[in-house]
């Protein structure tokens, strides 16, 4: 059940909102949370009911382990339990996500003939695994109080359906207090209106922009994967189509997830902040998939040593973090290359800043508009090149694309439909020039309403109408699953 499916929009969501209102008015906080847990499990099982057992088993295992760790945090025993928990969680992820990749490479290198395990990837396993690992780490570090560790709150923390499938990867400190807080009706109505606004924007981004670009990107990359050399314009049209497809696909999903959370009185963290406006690759990673970047920094980069052990170690930690971050996205060498490229880009950026600082040019470079424009163009170019490896189905196809993009080779030509070209130009204007939904939301929350209840309700009606328009307008557009559902 996708957020864009009619069954979700017109059946599941209205019924869940109705049930939530009833439990909020007639029940206790525990009833409200139990209801959200139940509908979240139904939402997850809708994709493939068998994997509900895996999710519930993971929840029970990690909750029990966290309970034991919290009895004596920061002790030797809790550290051993933490190591065991991390190993168990990564083993589960490894079996379902990487075992087939491992077997394939063993067969190719050593010709051992091992059978392909052919395991289907359980939905959201990467997201709920990372979220629970962070909870175990914070339990050991003493950042979680034993009184706050309850089965019901832990379960809703992991399974809350707006963010369960593809993030944001939430932190217990930003979620647990919200589950305990009673929200006054005027504030709740305003959050509801804001939620409809964000959900509408995300729906439009996904169905009208991202899904309109997907067919051309698929056609071009399929040709490259088949070993065909493309002409210069075809290669760039495919690369740009995917660059903006994944931007609006993931931005749209993030907006919809945050919007859905607000409908239930929960403010999820922002996950997207106009990354294509970045003037260096470090800034890009502070703007793209912000909660994953935060997780990799807090639970991988810093434990590896961060920037505390010298420049060379810092560069090695950056590279390692990005390669593992690439591998987190999928079991394919292309994801490893994508992560390695971003690791190299980060090192180049840090090295440039170091050298520019040594000669006294860093302040000038950061202030000069001409240099900032150049830096933005270089950052975007590096991002596009990396996206080619992220999208291509084969490593050979990715190199075919890059060769066609830069070597001006003669090759096959694939026409760009006029509608795709128009959407591509519009997508570029929106991502480069217009305020993003984070900025729009901030402006919405700073508005002063003369009638604190009525204005958000009216605004919410307009947002609901916009959502309906976005869906109806997109009926002619080929729909596809959210790209991050694959990770």
N, C-alpha and C positions, 0 to 999 in steps of 0.2 A: 504494500500500500504506500504509494508515493504521496508527498504533499500536494502534488498536482493532479492526482487521480480524482475523477468525479466522486468515487465512493468515499474518499477521504473528505473532500470539500463539502459534499452535500448530505452525507450520512454520518460518517464517523465523528467528524469534528463537531457538528451541531449537537449530536447526542451526548458527546463527552462534555461539552460546555453546559448543556442542560443538567446532566448528572452532577457536575462540579458545583453548579449553582445550588442545587438541592442539598448536597452534602454540606456546603458552606453555610447555608441558612438553617438547616435542620439538624446538623450533626456537629461533632467536635473536630478539632484539628486532626486528631488521629483518623477519624472517618474520612476527612478530606484527603489526607495523604494516602490512606489505604485505597481509596477510589482511584487516585492517580497511579498508584502502583499497578492496580488491576488492569486499567485501560492501557498502560504502557506495555505490560506483558502481552495483552491482546494485540496491540500494534506490532510488537516484535514478531509474535508467532504468525502473523498474517503472511509474512514473506515465506517462511518455512518452519512449520510447527515443530519439527524434530529438533531444531537448534535451540528451542526454548529450554530444553533439558540442559544444554551446554551453558546457557546464560545463567540459569538458576543454580546449577552446580558451581559455577564460578563465583556467584554471589555468596553462597553458603560457605564455600571454602575460604574466601577472603575475609568474610565477616568474622568467622571463628578465629582465623589467624590474627586478625587485627585485635580481637578481644584478648587473646593471649599476650600479644605484644604490649597492649596498653596496661597490663597488670604491672609491668616493670619496664617502662620505656627507657631507652638509652643504656640498658644493661647488656651484658654479654649474651644472655639468653635471648633477649629481644632482637639483638643483631643477628644471631643465628637463625631465628624464626624469619626475620626479614629477608635474609639471603635465600632461605628455603622458599619463601613466598614468591620472591622475584623469579627464582629459577623455575618454579612450578608454573607461574603465569607465562613466562617466556617460552617454556616447553610446550604449553598448550598452543600458544600462538605459532610456534615453530612447526609443530606437527601439521596444523591445518593450513598455514600460509606458505611455509617454506620447504616442507618435506618433498613435495613434487619437484620443486626447483633443484633441490640438493640431489635427488635421484637422477634427474635429467642430466645434470652436469657430470655426475659420477659415470653414468653410462657413456657420455660423449668422450670423456677424458680417458677412462680406463677400460671402456667396452666390457663392463661387468654384466650387463643384461638384467639389471634389477627391474622388477615390474613397477609400472607407474601406479602410485597409490590412488590417484584420481579422486582426491578428496575435494568436495565443494567447500569454498571459503564461507564460513559462517558470517552472516551479516553483522557488521559493527564490531567484530572481534578485536580489531586493532584499537578502537576507541575505548571500549569498556575495559580492555586489558590495561592500557596505559593509565586510565583513570583510577583503577584499583591499585596499581603499583604505586602511584603517587600517594594514595591513602595509606598504604602500608608504610611507606617511607616517612610520612609525616607522623604516623602513629609512633614509630620508633624514635623520631626526633623530639617527641613530646609536644607536638604542635596541636594535638587533639586531646580534649578532655574526656575522661572515661564516661562522665555523665552525659556527654553529647553523642556517645556511640551507642545508638539504639538500632535494632534490626530494621524497624520501619523507615527511619530516616536514612540509614545507609542504603537501603534498597531503592528508595526514590531518588537518592543522590546519583546512583549509577544508572537507573532505568528510565528516568524522566523522559518521556517519548519525544519531545521536541528536539532534544540533543543526543538521543541515544544512538542514532544510526550513523551520523557523520559529524558529530561535534556541535558546538564547541566542546573541547575537552575542559571540563569545569573543575574547579578546585573546591575542596570541602569548605574552606573559609568563606567563600563567596556564595555558597548555596545553603549550608546548614542554618545560618541565622535567618534566611528568608523563609525557610519552612516553619520557623517558630514564630514569625512576626505576624501579627494581625494588622491588616491594611485597612484604613478608613475608607468608607464607600466613595467619597469624592476622589481620593487618590487612585482607588481601584478602577473607577470609571475612566479616569484619565489614562491609566496604564492600558486599559482595554482598547481605548481609541488609538493610542500609540501602537499597540500591537497589530491592530487592523491595518494601520498605515504601513508598517514595516512588512507585514505579510503580503499586502497588495504589491508593494514595490518589488519584493522578492519573486512573487508569482509572475510579474511582468518581465523581470530580468530573465528568468528561466525560460518561460514559454515563448516570449515574443523576440528575445534577442539571442540567447544561447542556443535554443533549439532551431532557430532559423539559420545559424552559422554551421551547425553540426553536419548537415549533409555534404556541404562542399569540403569541409575539413576531412571527413571520412573518405570521400572519393579520392582526394589528392594523396592522403597518406596510404590508402589501399594500393594505389598505383606504385608509390615508392616502395612499399613492402613487397610488391610483386617483382621488384627488380628493375622497374622502368626508370629511365632518366627523364626528368621533367625539365621543361624550359624554365627560364628565370622567373617569369611572371606567374606561372602556375605554382611553382614551389613557394614563392612568397605569398601568393594568395592563400594557399593551404595553411602555411605557418601562421599567418595573421588571423585567419579564420579560427584556428584552434586557440591562438593566444587570447582572443576576445571571447571565444566560446567558454573556455575554462574560467575566465575572469567572471563572466556574468552567470555561469552555472553555479560556481561556488559562492559568489557574492549573493546570488539569489537565494540559494539554500540557507546561507547564514542569516540573511534578513528574515526569511520565513521561520527559521528556528527561533530566533530572538523574538519575533512577533508572536509566535505561538506561546512562548514562555510568558510573555506579558499578558496574554489573554487569561492565564491562570495565576496572575499575580507574582510571577517569578521573572526577575531580570537576569538573563544569561549574559555572560561577558561578550564584548565585541570580538569578532573574529576576522574582520576585514576592514581596511581603512585606506582605500585608494592606492594600492601598491604600485600601480603604473605611473604614479606621480613621483616616485622615489628618484633621488639623484645619486644614490649609491646602493650597492647590494645589501649592505647592513640595514639600511633604512627599509629596503624591500622586505626583509625578513621580520622587521618590526611591524609591517603593515599587512603581510600575507599570512593567512592561517595563524593568527596571532596567538591563539591558545596552544597550538602545537609548538610554535617557536618558544613560547614560555616554558612548556613542558621539557623540551629538549635542553633549554638553558639550565633549568632548575634541577633536573634529574639526570642529566647526562653530561653536559658541558662543564658545569661547576664541579660535580663529583670527580670528573677527569682531571681537574686542576684549574680549569678556566684560564684566566690570565695571571694567575698568582705565581707561576713557576717559570717565568721568563718568556721572551718573545717566541723562541723556536717552539716551546711547548704549547704556547697559546695557538700558534698556527696549526700545529699537529692536532690539538683538541678541536679546533674549528673544523678542520678537514674530516676528522673522524666522526664528529657529530653530524655533519651534513651527509656523509656517506651512509651512516646508519639511519638518518632521517629519510634519505632516498629509498633505502631498502624497506623502511617501514611502509612506504606507499605500495610496495608490491614485490613479488618474487620474480624479478626479471633483471637482467644485466642493464637494461636501459635505465631503470630507476637508480641503479648504483652509479651509472655514468652521470645521470642528472644530478644526483647528490654530490658526486665528486666535482662536477663543473661548478656548482654553487660553492663548494668548499674552496676551490681555486679562486673563484671570483672574490670571496671574502678575504682570502689571504692577500690578493692583489690590492684590494681596497685598503686593508689595514697597513700594508707596506707603503702604499702611496701616501696615506695620511701621516705615517711615521716620517717618511723622507721629506714631505712638504713641510711638516712641523720643524724638522731639523734646519731647513734653510729659510724658515720664516715666511712661507707662502701659504700655509694652511688657512689662515684667516682670510687672506685675499681670495683664495679659491672658493671658500664657503660663501663669500659675499658677492663676488663678481657675477652678474647676471649671465654674461656670455659663457663663462665657464660652467655655471650651474646648468645652463641649457645643454651644453656639450656633455656634461656628466649624466644628465637625464637621458640623453639619446644613447649613450654608451651602455647605461644600465638597462634600458629597455631592449637594446640589441642583444645583450648578454642573456637577458631573460628569455627572449624569443628563441635563441639558439638552444638554450637548455630545454625549453618546452618541446622542441622537436624530438628530443630523446625521450621525454616523458610520454609523448603521445604515440610515437611510432610503435607498430606491433613487433618489429624486429630491429635488431641493432643494425643490420645491413640497410634496412629501409631508412633508418635515421640518418646514416651517413649518406645515403642517396639524396635525401632531402637537403642536407647541408651542402653537399657538392653542387646540387642544382641551384641553390640559393646564392652561391658565391663564385662559382666558376663560369657562369654565363654559358653553360653548355647548351648545345642543341638537344632538344628532347620533345616529348609529347606535350601537347597543349590541351588544357582542360578549361573550357570557358567558365567564367564566373557569372552566374545568373544576376540579372540587374537587381533583383530584390535582395540577394545576398550582398551585393556590393553596397547597396543603400544601407542595409542593416550594419554592415561592417564600418562604414563611415560614421553612422550615428553612434555606434558603440564606442568608437575612438573618441568622438566629441564628448560623450557622457563620461568616459573614464578619465579623460585628460583635463576637462574644463569644469564640469558641473560639481556641485557639492555632493558628497556621498550621503548614504542614509544615516551614518553616525552623526554627521554634522546636522542633517535635517532633524534627527531625533533630539539633539542637543537644543536646537532652536525651538522645537516643539515644547520641550520641558521648561524653557525659560519664558514662555509666553505667560502673561498675566491675564487670567480670565475674570471678567466681571461676574459671570455666573459659573462658579467652579464646576458644577455638575453638568449643566446643559451643553456648554461649548464642546467638551470632549465627546459627548454622545452624538451631537450633530456632526462633529469631525469624523467620528467613527462610522457614521452612516455613509458619509462621502467616501471613506476608505473602503467600506464594504462594497459600495457601488463600483469603485475603481477595481477591486478584486474581481468582481463579476465581469466587468468589461475586459479585463486582462485575460480572463479565462475564455470568454466567448471569442475575443479577437484571435486567440491562439488556436482555435479549433482547426484552422487550416494549416497550422504549422506542425511538422513532424515532431512528436514528443519523444524524448529519450530519458532514461534514468539519470539521476544526478551522478556526475562523474565520480564524486568522492564516495559513493556507495560501494565502489569497487575496492576501496582501501580499508 
